[in-house]
Amino acid sequence: MSKCKYTSIGGQALIEGIMMKGKKKTAMAVRNKDGEILLEPVSFTSIKEKYKFLGAPVIRGVVNFIESMVQGYSAMMKSADLSGFAEDEEEKESLSGGTMGVIGVVAFVLALVLAVALFMYLPALLFDGLNFLAAGTLTPLKSLFEGLLKLAVFVAYVAGVSAMKDIKRVFAYHGAEHKTIFCFEKGLPLTVENVRAQKRLHPRCGTSFMILIFIVSIIISTLIQTIFPTLILNRFVWVAVKILIIPLVCGLGYELIKICGKYDNLLTKIVAFPGLQLQRLTTKEPDDDMIEVAIAALNAVLEDEDREQLN
Protein backbone atom coordinates (compact mmCIF):
# COMPACT_ATOMS: atom_id res chain seq x y z
CA MET A 1 0.00 0.00 0.00
CA SER A 2 1.30 3.45 -0.90
CA LYS A 3 2.31 5.85 1.82
CA CYS A 4 -0.41 8.22 2.98
CA LYS A 5 0.09 11.78 1.78
CA TYR A 6 -1.17 15.04 3.20
CA THR A 7 -3.90 16.99 1.44
CA SER A 8 -5.69 20.16 2.41
CA ILE A 9 -9.01 18.91 1.03
CA GLY A 10 -11.72 18.83 3.65
CA GLY A 11 -15.40 18.06 3.70
CA GLN A 12 -18.68 18.32 5.52
CA ALA A 13 -21.57 15.92 5.77
CA LEU A 14 -24.89 17.33 4.61
CA ILE A 15 -28.47 16.15 4.39
CA GLU A 16 -28.21 13.19 2.01
CA GLY A 17 -24.95 14.58 0.69
CA ILE A 18 -21.42 15.82 1.17
CA MET A 19 -19.55 19.04 0.49
CA MET A 20 -15.88 18.81 -0.44
CA LYS A 21 -13.59 21.82 -0.34
CA GLY A 22 -10.27 22.09 -2.14
CA LYS A 23 -7.87 24.98 -2.61
CA LYS A 24 -9.48 26.16 -5.85
CA LYS A 25 -12.98 24.73 -5.82
CA THR A 26 -15.77 23.66 -3.48
CA ALA A 27 -18.57 21.37 -4.58
CA MET A 28 -21.43 19.46 -3.05
CA ALA A 29 -23.04 16.21 -4.13
CA VAL A 30 -26.55 15.30 -2.95
CA ARG A 31 -28.70 12.26 -3.70
CA ASN A 32 -32.32 13.20 -4.36
CA LYS A 33 -35.47 11.17 -3.80
CA ASP A 34 -35.18 9.68 -7.30
CA GLY A 35 -31.77 8.24 -6.46
CA GLU A 36 -29.87 10.68 -8.68
CA ILE A 37 -26.65 12.33 -7.52
CA LEU A 38 -26.89 16.08 -8.04
CA LEU A 39 -23.66 18.11 -8.22
CA GLU A 40 -23.60 21.77 -7.28
CA PRO A 41 -20.62 24.16 -7.24
CA VAL A 42 -20.31 26.17 -4.03
CA SER A 43 -19.21 29.75 -4.52
CA PHE A 44 -17.42 31.32 -1.59
CA THR A 45 -14.62 33.88 -1.46
CA SER A 46 -12.67 33.99 1.77
CA ILE A 47 -12.05 37.35 3.36
CA LYS A 48 -8.41 36.22 3.62
CA GLU A 49 -8.13 36.83 -0.13
CA LYS A 50 -8.76 40.54 0.44
CA TYR A 51 -6.96 40.94 3.74
CA LYS A 52 -3.83 38.77 3.64
CA PHE A 53 -2.94 39.29 7.29
CA LEU A 54 -6.04 37.27 8.23
CA GLY A 55 -4.25 34.24 6.82
CA ALA A 56 -1.51 34.41 9.45
CA PRO A 57 -1.15 31.50 11.88
CA VAL A 58 -3.65 31.50 14.77
CA ILE A 59 -5.64 34.36 13.17
CA ARG A 60 -6.55 32.14 10.22
CA GLY A 61 -8.05 29.62 12.60
CA VAL A 62 -10.63 32.12 13.84
CA VAL A 63 -11.42 33.26 10.29
CA ASN A 64 -11.72 29.71 8.99
CA PHE A 65 -13.98 28.71 11.85
CA ILE A 66 -16.41 31.58 11.23
CA GLU A 67 -16.37 31.10 7.47
CA SER A 68 -16.87 27.35 7.82
CA MET A 69 -19.92 27.95 10.00
CA VAL A 70 -21.43 30.34 7.45
CA GLN A 71 -20.60 28.20 4.43
CA GLY A 72 -21.62 24.99 6.17
CA TYR A 73 -25.02 26.35 7.18
CA SER A 74 -25.70 27.56 3.64
CA ALA A 75 -24.68 24.18 2.18
CA MET A 76 -26.86 22.32 4.68
CA MET A 77 -29.92 24.36 3.68
CA LYS A 78 -29.13 23.82 0.00
CA SER A 79 -28.78 20.07 0.49
CA ALA A 80 -32.17 19.98 2.20
CA ASP A 81 -33.71 21.48 -0.94
CA LEU A 82 -31.83 19.25 -3.39
CA SER A 83 -32.55 16.05 -1.49
CA GLY A 84 -36.24 16.78 -1.11
CA PHE A 85 -35.89 16.76 2.66
CA ALA A 86 -37.13 20.33 2.96
CA GLU A 87 -40.78 21.28 3.36
CA ASP A 88 -42.92 21.38 0.23
CA GLU A 89 -43.10 24.57 -1.79
CA GLU A 90 -46.36 25.80 -0.27
CA GLU A 91 -45.02 25.51 3.26
CA LYS A 92 -41.77 27.20 2.27
CA GLU A 93 -43.66 30.04 0.61
CA SER A 94 -45.72 30.55 3.76
CA LEU A 95 -42.50 30.98 5.71
CA SER A 96 -40.63 33.01 3.13
CA GLY A 97 -39.28 36.52 3.22
CA GLY A 98 -39.47 38.47 6.45
CA THR A 99 -40.94 35.62 8.50
CA MET A 100 -37.99 33.34 7.80
CA GLY A 101 -35.62 36.21 8.50
CA VAL A 102 -37.17 36.86 11.90
CA ILE A 103 -37.18 33.16 12.76
CA GLY A 104 -33.53 32.89 11.76
CA VAL A 105 -32.49 35.87 13.91
CA VAL A 106 -34.47 34.64 16.92
CA ALA A 107 -33.03 31.13 16.57
CA PHE A 108 -29.49 32.51 16.36
CA VAL A 109 -29.94 34.70 19.44
CA LEU A 110 -31.47 31.85 21.44
CA ALA A 111 -28.66 29.50 20.41
CA LEU A 112 -26.06 32.09 21.43
CA VAL A 113 -27.71 32.67 24.80
CA LEU A 114 -27.97 28.92 25.40
CA ALA A 115 -24.31 28.40 24.47
CA VAL A 116 -23.15 31.12 26.86
CA ALA A 117 -25.39 29.75 29.62
CA LEU A 118 -24.27 26.11 29.23
CA PHE A 119 -20.60 26.59 28.44
CA MET A 120 -19.75 29.85 30.21
CA TYR A 121 -22.08 30.71 33.09
CA LEU A 122 -23.30 27.30 34.29
CA PRO A 123 -19.82 25.81 34.92
CA ALA A 124 -18.79 28.91 36.87
CA LEU A 125 -22.02 28.83 38.89
CA LEU A 126 -21.72 25.13 39.73
CA PHE A 127 -18.11 25.50 40.75
CA ASP A 128 -18.92 28.42 43.03
CA GLY A 129 -21.54 26.28 44.76
CA LEU A 130 -19.22 23.30 45.26
CA ASN A 131 -16.37 25.53 46.32
CA PHE A 132 -18.59 27.17 48.92
CA LEU A 133 -19.47 23.77 50.36
CA ALA A 134 -15.76 22.89 50.40
CA ALA A 135 -14.89 26.11 52.25
CA GLY A 136 -12.89 27.49 49.32
CA THR A 137 -10.43 24.61 49.10
CA LEU A 138 -11.33 23.90 45.46
CA THR A 139 -10.35 27.34 44.18
CA PRO A 140 -7.07 26.17 42.54
CA LEU A 141 -9.12 23.67 40.49
CA LYS A 142 -11.61 26.19 39.12
CA SER A 143 -10.39 26.24 35.50
CA LEU A 144 -9.95 22.47 35.34
CA PHE A 145 -13.39 21.82 36.82
CA GLU A 146 -15.15 24.24 34.47
CA GLY A 147 -13.32 22.88 31.43
CA LEU A 148 -14.12 19.26 32.23
CA LEU A 149 -17.77 20.14 32.84
CA LYS A 150 -18.01 21.87 29.46
CA LEU A 151 -16.46 18.84 27.80
CA ALA A 152 -18.90 16.50 29.57
CA VAL A 153 -21.89 18.59 28.45
CA PHE A 154 -20.62 18.61 24.87
CA VAL A 155 -20.01 14.84 24.74
CA ALA A 156 -23.42 14.18 26.30
CA TYR A 157 -25.05 16.40 23.70
CA VAL A 158 -23.27 14.64 20.82
CA ALA A 159 -24.18 11.23 22.25
CA GLY A 160 -27.80 12.29 22.53
CA VAL A 161 -28.20 13.63 18.99
CA SER A 162 -26.28 10.68 17.51
CA ALA A 163 -29.22 8.45 18.47
CA MET A 164 -31.62 10.40 16.24
CA LYS A 165 -32.50 8.66 12.97
CA ASP A 166 -31.86 11.63 10.65
CA ILE A 167 -28.64 12.54 12.45
CA LYS A 168 -27.41 8.96 12.10
CA ARG A 169 -27.64 9.32 8.32
CA VAL A 170 -25.71 12.60 8.42
CA PHE A 171 -23.05 10.94 10.57
CA ALA A 172 -22.89 8.04 8.09
CA TYR A 173 -22.22 10.56 5.31
CA HIS A 174 -19.56 11.99 7.62
CA GLY A 175 -17.96 8.56 7.68
CA ALA A 176 -18.13 8.36 3.88
CA GLU A 177 -16.40 11.73 3.63
CA HIS A 178 -13.51 10.59 5.83
CA LYS A 179 -13.11 7.27 4.05
CA THR A 180 -13.05 8.94 0.64
CA ILE A 181 -10.42 11.48 1.68
CA PHE A 182 -8.31 8.67 3.18
CA CYS A 183 -8.58 6.77 -0.10
CA PHE A 184 -7.37 9.82 -2.06
CA GLU A 185 -4.55 10.48 0.40
CA LYS A 186 -3.32 6.92 -0.09
CA GLY A 187 -3.21 7.44 -3.84
CA LEU A 188 -5.79 4.73 -4.53
CA PRO A 189 -8.39 4.89 -7.30
CA LEU A 190 -11.63 6.37 -6.00
CA THR A 191 -13.85 3.30 -6.21
CA VAL A 192 -16.54 2.17 -3.80
CA GLU A 193 -14.50 -0.92 -2.93
CA ASN A 194 -11.33 1.06 -2.17
CA VAL A 195 -13.19 3.69 -0.15
CA ARG A 196 -15.16 1.11 1.85
CA ALA A 197 -11.90 -0.44 3.09
CA GLN A 198 -10.63 2.83 4.65
CA LYS A 199 -10.88 4.01 8.25
CA ARG A 200 -13.70 6.39 9.13
CA LEU A 201 -11.77 8.23 11.89
CA HIS A 202 -9.65 11.07 10.49
CA PRO A 203 -7.33 13.31 12.56
CA ARG A 204 -8.19 16.39 10.48
CA CYS A 205 -11.86 16.66 11.39
CA GLY A 206 -14.21 19.24 12.85
CA THR A 207 -15.04 16.90 15.71
CA SER A 208 -11.36 16.68 16.67
CA PHE A 209 -11.14 20.45 16.34
CA MET A 210 -13.94 20.90 18.89
CA ILE A 211 -12.24 18.60 21.40
CA LEU A 212 -8.96 20.46 20.95
CA ILE A 213 -10.78 23.72 21.64
CA PHE A 214 -11.91 22.40 25.02
CA ILE A 215 -8.42 21.13 25.88
CA VAL A 216 -6.69 24.36 24.79
CA SER A 217 -9.29 26.36 26.71
CA ILE A 218 -8.53 24.45 29.91
CA ILE A 219 -4.79 25.06 29.49
CA ILE A 220 -5.11 28.79 28.73
CA SER A 221 -7.69 29.36 31.47
CA THR A 222 -5.47 27.64 34.01
CA LEU A 223 -2.52 29.83 32.99
CA ILE A 224 -4.63 32.99 33.29
CA GLN A 225 -5.93 31.90 36.69
CA THR A 226 -2.38 31.23 37.85
CA ILE A 227 -1.08 34.62 36.68
CA PHE A 228 -4.16 36.66 37.67
CA PRO A 229 -5.79 34.74 40.55
CA THR A 230 -8.15 37.59 41.50
CA LEU A 231 -10.03 37.36 38.18
CA ILE A 232 -11.89 34.25 39.29
CA LEU A 233 -13.31 35.96 42.39
CA ASN A 234 -16.06 37.62 40.37
CA ARG A 235 -18.17 35.15 38.37
CA PHE A 236 -19.22 37.69 35.73
CA VAL A 237 -15.66 38.92 35.19
CA TRP A 238 -14.43 35.35 34.84
CA VAL A 239 -17.13 34.51 32.29
CA ALA A 240 -16.20 37.68 30.36
CA VAL A 241 -12.54 36.62 30.34
CA LYS A 242 -13.49 33.18 29.01
CA ILE A 243 -15.45 34.81 26.20
CA LEU A 244 -12.57 37.13 25.31
CA ILE A 245 -10.08 34.27 24.94
CA ILE A 246 -12.30 32.33 22.52
CA PRO A 247 -10.51 33.71 19.40
CA LEU A 248 -7.12 32.65 20.78
CA VAL A 249 -8.46 29.22 21.72
CA CYS A 250 -9.97 28.69 18.26
CA GLY A 251 -6.79 29.86 16.56
CA LEU A 252 -4.51 27.55 18.52
CA GLY A 253 -6.92 24.64 18.11
CA TYR A 254 -6.90 25.13 14.34
CA GLU A 255 -3.10 25.07 14.20
CA LEU A 256 -3.02 21.86 16.23
CA ILE A 257 -5.54 20.15 13.98
CA LYS A 258 -3.51 21.08 10.91
CA ILE A 259 -0.37 19.64 12.49
CA CYS A 260 -2.20 16.43 13.42
CA GLY A 261 -3.42 16.06 9.84
CA LYS A 262 0.00 16.71 8.33
CA TYR A 263 2.30 14.69 10.59
CA ASP A 264 2.04 11.15 11.90
CA ASN A 265 4.14 10.65 15.01
CA LEU A 266 3.70 9.83 18.68
CA LEU A 267 3.01 13.45 19.71
CA THR A 268 0.36 14.07 17.04
CA LYS A 269 -1.25 10.73 17.83
CA ILE A 270 -1.55 11.75 21.49
CA VAL A 271 -3.02 15.14 20.58
CA ALA A 272 -5.44 13.60 18.06
CA PHE A 273 -6.54 10.70 20.29
CA PRO A 274 -9.45 12.42 22.16
CA GLY A 275 -10.96 13.74 18.93
CA LEU A 276 -10.65 10.39 17.21
CA GLN A 277 -12.51 8.73 20.06
CA LEU A 278 -15.36 11.25 19.84
CA GLN A 279 -15.57 10.57 16.11
CA ARG A 280 -16.85 7.12 17.05
CA LEU A 281 -20.06 9.02 17.84
CA THR A 282 -20.02 11.58 15.01
CA THR A 283 -19.17 9.13 12.21
CA LYS A 284 -20.99 5.96 11.25
CA GLU A 285 -20.22 3.29 8.67
CA PRO A 286 -21.72 4.43 5.35
CA ASP A 287 -23.52 2.30 2.79
CA ASP A 288 -22.33 2.10 -0.82
CA ASP A 289 -24.81 4.75 -1.98
CA MET A 290 -23.32 7.24 0.47
CA ILE A 291 -19.81 6.36 -0.65
CA GLU A 292 -20.82 7.04 -4.26
CA VAL A 293 -22.00 10.51 -3.23
CA ALA A 294 -18.70 11.20 -1.44
CA ILE A 295 -16.69 10.07 -4.47
CA ALA A 296 -18.78 12.28 -6.76
CA ALA A 297 -18.19 15.31 -4.51
CA LEU A 298 -14.44 14.72 -4.34
CA ASN A 299 -14.12 14.11 -8.08
CA ALA A 300 -15.97 17.37 -8.73
CA VAL A 301 -13.36 19.20 -6.66
CA LEU A 302 -10.40 17.40 -8.23
CA GLU A 303 -11.48 18.33 -11.76
CA ASP A 304 -10.24 21.91 -11.32
CA GLU A 305 -7.43 21.24 -8.86
CA ASP A 306 -3.71 21.01 -9.54
CA ARG A 307 -2.92 17.78 -7.69
CA GLU A 308 0.59 18.91 -6.88
CA GLN A 309 -0.85 21.89 -5.01
CA LEU A 310 -3.01 19.61 -2.89
CA ASN A 311 -0.03 17.96 -1.22
N, C-alpha and C positions, 0 to 999 in steps of 0.2 A: 504494500500500500504506500502511496506517495506521501511525503511529509506534508503535514497541514501548514498552509500558508495563511498569513494575516490579510484580511480584507476589511475595508471600512464600510462595506454594505451592511445595512441594518434593516429591520423590518418591524411591522406591527400587525398583530392579528386584528381582523375586523369582523363584522357580521357576515358570515358565510364568505369570507375572503381574507386577503392579505395585502398589505402595502409593503413594497420594497423600495428602499432609498439608496441610491448610489451617489457618486460624486457629481455626476452630470445630470442624472435623470431620476425621477421618482414615479413609480407606477403602481396601480392597484389592480388586482384581479379578483373578481367576485363571481360566484356561481349563482345563477338566478333559479327561479322555480322550475324552469324548463330544463335545467341541467346544463345550460350553456355557461361557458366561462367568458365573462365580459371583462375586457381590458380598458382601463382608463388612465391617461396620463395625469399626474398630479403636479400642478403648477405652484411653485412656492419659491420666492426669492428671499434668502436669508438677509437679515439686516447687517450681517457681518460682511456682505459684499460691498455695502456702502460705507460702513465704518470699520475699517480693518482692525482697529485696536480691540474690537469686541471679539476677535478671534484669538486673542492672547490666552495662554494657559490660565486656568481657573475661571477667568471671565467668560470664556467660551462655554464653559459648563452651564453657567446660569442662562446664557442666551439660548443654547441648544435645548435646555430643559423647557423653557417657556415656549420656544418655537415648536418643539415636539408636541407639547400639549395642545397648541392651537391647531397645528397640522393634523394631529391624530384625531382630534374631535371632529374636524371637518371631514376627514376620510371616513370616520365611523358613521357619520350621518349619511354620507354619500353611499356607503356600502349598504346601509339599510334600505335606501331607495332602489339600488340596483338589484338587490337580492329579492325584493318583494316583501321584506320583513316589515317595512314601514306601514303606517296606516293607509287605508285606501284614499284615493284622491279627494273624495268628498270630505272626509274627516280632516285631511291635511288642509284643505281650503278653508274649513271652518276655524282652523287654528293658525291661519296665515297672518302675515303682516305684523301689525302692532301687537296682537295678542301673543304670538310666538315670541316676539321681542321681549315683552314684559315677563312672560314665563321664564325665558332664558336668564334674564337679569336677576329675577327673584331666586331662581334655582342656584345661580352662581353665588349670590350673597349668602344664602342659607348654607351652601356647602362650605364657604369660607368661614362662616361663624362656627359651624360644627367642627371643622378641622382645628380651628384655634382652641375651641373648648376641649376637644378630646386630646389633642396632642400638645397643647401649651398650658392651658389653665388647670385642667383636671389633674395631671400629674403633680403640679406644684401644690394644688389644694390637698390632695391625698397625702403627699409627703408631709406637709405642715401638720396634718392631723396625727399621723403616726409619730412624728418627731415630738409633738407635744406630749403624747402618751409616754414616750421614751425619755422625757425630761431633757430634750435637746441633744441627746447623745448620738443621734443619727445625722446630725448636720453635715459632717464630712462626706456622707454618702448621698447627698441630695442629688447631684448631677447623675450619678450612676443609677439611682433609684428611678428618677424621672425618665431617663433614657430607656431603661429596661421595660418600664411600664408602657411607654409609647410603642416599643417594639412588640410587646405582647398584644396590645390592642390592634396593631396593624396585622400581625399574623392571624389573630382570631378573626378579623374582618375578612382576610383573604380566604381562610379556611371555610368561613361561612358562605361566601358568594360562590366558591368553587363547587358547592353542592347543587347549585341551581342549574337546571337543564340547559338553558340558553348559554349560560356562562361556560358550562362544560364544553360546548361546541367551539366557543371563542378560544378557550384554552387549548383545545385540540388543534385548532388552526395555528395557535402559538407554537405548539410542538412541531407542526409541519414547517413553519417558518425556520425554526432552529435547525431542523434536520436538513432542509434544503441548503441553507447557508453552509453548514458543515460539509455537505457533499461538494459544494463549489470550492470551498477552502482546501479540500483534499485533492482537487483537480480531477474529480471523477465526472463522467458524463451525467447530466441531470436527467436521470430516468427514475421512474417510480421505485423500481427495485433498489437502485443505489441509494436513494434518499431514505427509503424505509429502513435501511440497515444502520443509519446514523443515530447518534445520541440525540436526545431531545433537550438536554441541559447544556446551555451555552454560557460561558463566562461573560460575554459581552451582551448583557440583556438588561432591560428596564427593571425587571424584578431584582436582579443583583444590585443595580444602581440604587434602588430604594433601600435595600438592607445596608449598603455602604453609607448612605446618608445618615441612617440611625447611628451607626457605629462611629462615624466621623463626628456627629453631633455630640455624642457622649464624651469623646476625647476632648473636643474643643471646649465644651461646657465645663468639664472638670478642670481644664487649664485656667479658664476664666475665673472659676470659683476659687481656685488656689491662689491666683494673683490678686483678685479683688473679692475677698471673702464677704465684705459687707453688702455686696449686690444681692445676695440671696435672702437678706433679711426682710426685704419688701417683696411680696409675691408679685405685684403688678410690675415692678421694675425688672424682676427676674424674667417674667414672661416677655416683657419688651426686649430684653437683651437676647433672649432665645429667638425672637422674630428677626432681630437685626442681623444675627449671624447666619440666617438661612442662605443668603447668597454665597457666603464663603463655604458653607457646608456642601451646597450643591456643586460648587466649582471643584472642590477637592474630591468629592465623590465621583465626579465625571472623569477626572484625570486618573483616578484609581481604576475605574472600569475600563478605560482605554488601555492602561498598562496590562490589566489582567487578560484582555482580549488579544494583546499583541505578543506577550511573552508567556512561556510555559515553563515555570520553575517552581521550586518549593514555596517561595515567598508568595508568588501570585496565586498558587493553589490554596494557600492558607487564607489569603484575602478573599478569594472567590468562593470559598467553601460555604459560608452562610447563605449567600445568594443562590448558589446551586441547589442547596437543600430546599429553599423556599420555592424554587422552580418546580419541585415535585408536585406542588399545589397549583401553580399557575400555568403549567404545561401538561397536556395529556397526549397519549398516543393517537396520532391522526389516522383516518382511513385513507385509502388510495385516492378517493375523490379530492380530499383536502390537499394531499400531496401534489396532485395535478394542478391545483390552483396556485400553490406556492411556487411550483416550477414555472408556471406561466408568468407569474409576477416577476420572478427573478430574471427570466429570459427577456422580458420586456425592458428591464433596466439594462441588461448587458448589451442589448442591441446598439445602444448609443454610447457605451462606455469603452474607454481605452483600457484593456485588461491590465496593462502594465501599471497604469495609474491606480488600480484598485489594490495593489499589493503594498 
